[in-house]
């Protein structure tokens, strides 16, 4: 029976390519009956990378237990971010670079997590430790995941691992890191091609914070005015999604990848906690300025968690 390997719901480039790189790692270990799949359609940025390196788009699954009894997780561990029936399958392995929360298993498993810039960074180290081969195509996909999660080494989540590894992968892949990286990131910022739902839910994750269900989405742009022009429709979509899914709070972060600043849009309870977390106030247009904030994992979730649990 095939073991399915996947990243989180609403997969980003690191989640999709980490599943692919960890599947190849498993195959070189001798575990050949594995398949990298996704828990949602790939976004424009990921599609750009897959097309550039001529890799097929992964199959999308909604549930896993109907076709396997064993899965491996990459780029996440929290059950609310995973496949809908995660509790009905055995988790054989996890490779991640996020906090560990709402996670438990009945059986022992392989678990590796490091506080570094991307899940592909962890998997790259695992390849090196085993002396496994990274093909030019796989190198390009792994580099794409690192570029996405570190915003081409500009995010505060970037570590010395990515600063060392990205140029190495770029050389194997035969790409100019800056030229390719900027083109890939810009491919994901075409808001004209995105629906309001794509903007709100395209890269959203749920978190349990002090007993509250907090949904946090993020969208990359090159001009925040494009988001401001659609604010009313975006906020209406956030309200609809929150009411439909029982989110207590919904925060959308619009990040300008060129100047590394963000603006937050909010619906729900606990607006005061958001202001306390970032020491900022909502303006007359109901926007909250988040200067220098680009990382949900490092700059948004921790202060929000602290504010909600205060």
Helices and strands as residue ranges (DSSP letters): E 3-6, H 13-29, E 34-36, H 44-52, E 70-74, G 79-81, G 86-88, E 90-96, E 110-113, H 119-130, H 136-150, H 160-173, H 177-187, G 191-193, H 196-201, E 204-209, E 212-221, H 225-228, H 231-245, E 249-256, E 261-268, H 271-278, E 288-290, I 296-300, H 301-308
